[in-house]
Amino acid sequence: MAANSENRGAPQESFPLFSLSNQNSLGFGLFGSSSPSSSASPPKNITPPPPPCIEVLISEMSSSVKATMETVNFNFDDEAVTLHKGRVSTREVFKLSNSDLVPGKYEGGLKLWEGSLDLVRSLHSEIHGGKLSLNGKRVLELGCGHGLPGIFTWLKGASEVHFQDYNAEVLQCLTIPNVNANPREPESDDHEGVRFFAGDWSEIHQLLNHVCDRSEEKSPNSGSELDAGYDVILMAETVYCIDSLQNLYELIKKCLKRPDGVVYMAGKKHYFGVGGGTRHFLSVVENDGVMAASLIAEVTDGSSNVRDVWKLSFK
């Protein structure tokens, strides 16, 4: 787990170009290797298609799998914040043991990754420093898992917070219980404006309410063109797989409000064994030339690979 101390004074850094010329050589075959096969025979293990994209209602919280609630304490200089998070068994939900990732079936959403806590700290720092206001804003958390960053924005005044995860089971067994355990007002269960969506990044925009993509037919749920898009997009530990980075980036461009929407991304610089990392994702961003990125926090606490938090916006 990440240390509880807030990262102060992280340098604002323009992102330099990182070449993608060797990208294929970094794949380890866990998600479908990009390198040529040494055999002409078809692969034996083919990743199954992603689950269908669906909206999960807050009333669909799992009744068979009960989350054990624990607390996460953030001791900021100006306030102390306590968030409640659930803990459930991967074996109980997915019939899997000791697995953080099973391509096409489970994408690690039941584990509380360090980047989620880093992201909460960075959001608090941005708010406290006058660089971010959430009052009345629309927020989308991609790959939410526990959903703590999205929950934090809800508690800080966002008008809408939409949670997305690959697995509906994660939303039902963990995200929704966490949202219910962190009401905006004491003794309140009013979560109007909070919604949950499950599915793959290549298709989920078809369900999301605030999509501003101009290259495809607009979603019937979308608002007017001038009012389209999410003000803030959050993502923590979503850039581990090289093969998914382009879909993730295209989804962000479809969903982020123009011209002043902002993305906050937390993750590890490199995910050893799977080849992804924040540097590879930022290479995709840089090569496209539409968005700019700046570093707002770096974490080197020795508990994991070097982690960082970035802010992205349209140029």
Secondary structure, 3 states (H helix, E strand, C coil): CCCCCCCCCCCCEECCCCCCCCHHHHCCCCCCCCCCCCCCCCCCCCCCCCCCCEEECHHHCCCCCCCEEEEEEEECCCCEEEEEEEECCHHHHHCCCCCCCECCCECCCCCCCHHHHHHHHHHHHHHHCCCCCCCCCEEEEECCCCCHHHHHHHHCCCCEEEEEECCHHHHHHHHHHHHHHCCCCCCCCCCCCEEEEECCCCCHHHCCCCCCCCCCCCCCCCCCHHHCCECEEEEECCCCEHHHHHHHHHHHHHHECCCCCEEEEEEECCCCCCECCHHHHHHHHHHHCCEEEEEEEEECCCCCCCEEEEEEEEC
